[in-house]
Amino acid sequence: MELSRLIADDAALPEGAGAIQIAGLTADSRQVAQGFLFAAISGAKADGASYARAAVENGAVAVLAALDTTLDVSVPVLRAANPRQALAHAASRFYGRQPGTIAAITGTSGKTSTAVFLRQVWSALGLQAASVGTIGIVTPKGETYSGLTTPDPVGIARTMRDLADDGVSHVAIEASSHGLDQFRLDGLRLAAGAFLNLGRDHLDYHPTVEDYFHAKMRLFDELLGPGAGAVIDCDGDYGERAANIAAARGLALIRIGRNGREIRLLDSRAEGFGQVLTVDAMGYRRDIMLPLVGSFQASNALAAAGLAIATGTGAEQALAALETLKGAPGRLERAGEINGAMAFVDYAHKPEAVAQALLALRPFAAGRLIIVLGAGGDRDRGKRPLMGKAAIDNADIVIVTD
């Protein structure tokens, strides 16, 4: 593809560079091959400009950089005010095809489960659906581990092209605050988005919780176009603010939860290892036997139903599909049983998530409720005492590991 078509209006082209043929693009100099465009992006741990020469030696025929970046290379340098966003748009143009319906999910907790549930709802309705996120890429043909909640923009664009080529029509993708803040999803043609909740997390990256919130709101005030669907869980502290931002953008609001309007949870009660939900969705009311425990799983399921409705599914069909859901791997997943004691694995790595998991399991603990809790790595150490307190407050025995 010619460089001029790839970059369009996102960056200034040096004279005569527009006709250069581009064979691929990347922000990783190690992945550069002959004919590639290399994006010299400054990150938290490394500055891409330091690798520009290596990229050219590996075959890069052009370099994308910020306006104030100094480079000494033998190939044309494209200057962009926002090189991250320019790369996302370029990747979208380079790979072209995307599934017709893409929904993005953001929130501190529940993104993975909601994406998995939405894929299951769509699949139950006979649609070719996939999910992309922390547990990888799951398609009708199988699973691939990706390693990131929200992949880099080139990886996202390539994945969407591959999914479209495989006949996938519907995709649920997790939108992390890092991914939104770093413009990784800016090349996607989104049909709907969901905001689940906001708690303390990633404050090693975001200066304040308010910055964290605004990073997530990019999904609604920048990425989704007017008329697209916006599913907002209104039961949390930030639900009303998120709904107001979505409404100001002209999005089609679906507010969910006990405080929801378009999808309201009227009642819930435990039944076996599941729960019965009484839900009113767009004026259609029914009881749902949700085969999952925990109020947080009910919230995730309603978010999935809301996104299905926002992308064209009828309320009756969306709610009925919730009765067939299976939990996401590692999300309150039953791992086994020893001498009558059930063991579960949960990904909880935020204070609220630890508390929610324990509260969900308390009714099933005939004796003591024991938790083995860890928080590895060096990120956001401030949340660790809060996780410990959540464990102490809700379990009988706490075993701390790393």
TAVEN-V387782 format. One record per helix or strand of 2 or more residues. SS is the DSSP state (helix for helix, strand for strand). FROM is the first residue (numbers start at 1). TO is the last residue. If there is no record, write none. Layout:
((SS/FROM/TO) (SS/FROM/TO))
This chain:
((helix/3/7) (strand/24/26) (helix/29/31) (strand/36/39) (helix/48/57) (strand/62/66) (strand/76/80) (helix/83/95) (strand/101/106) (helix/111/124) (strand/129/133) (strand/136/139) (strand/142/144) (helix/153/165) (strand/170/174) (helix/177/181) (strand/192/195) (helix/209/223) (strand/229/233) (helix/239/248) (strand/252/257) (strand/263/270) (strand/275/281) (strand/284/290) (helix/295/310) (helix/315/324) (strand/333/338) (strand/341/345) (helix/351/362) (strand/370/373) (helix/381/394) (strand/397/400))
